[in-house]
């Protein structure tokens, strides 16, 4: 089973949420640090995705992300981490931390602040 967080405001096609098992929802006010002044809040859904549906779900999320701004979503299990951008999906083997390098480079190239690309073990270590 995979778990992850989907920010509802990042979705152009919100109907993808009806296909996901939502475990919890948290609403957070947007601050200047978020660098998303076009919205007032982030609605973060913690979701669960069966392993056999992971590839297809990642593709559907990629197609559902909005086109006006650059967002990403992600979900992971013990072995793999899907990081999903609009029209691009990375499937990272979590035992190979160097695979996160291309993901971070891609996200930064889209203008996503690097502190928001903190999903890799190396980035988390660097930020401590």
Secondary structure, DSSP 8 states (H G I E B T S, - for coil): -EEEEEEGGGBSSGGGGGGSEEEEEEEEE--GGGT-TT-SEEEEEEEEE-GGGHHHHHHHHHHHB-SSS--EEEEE-SSEEEEEETTEEEEEETT-GGGHHHHHHHHHHTT--GGG---SHHHHHHH-
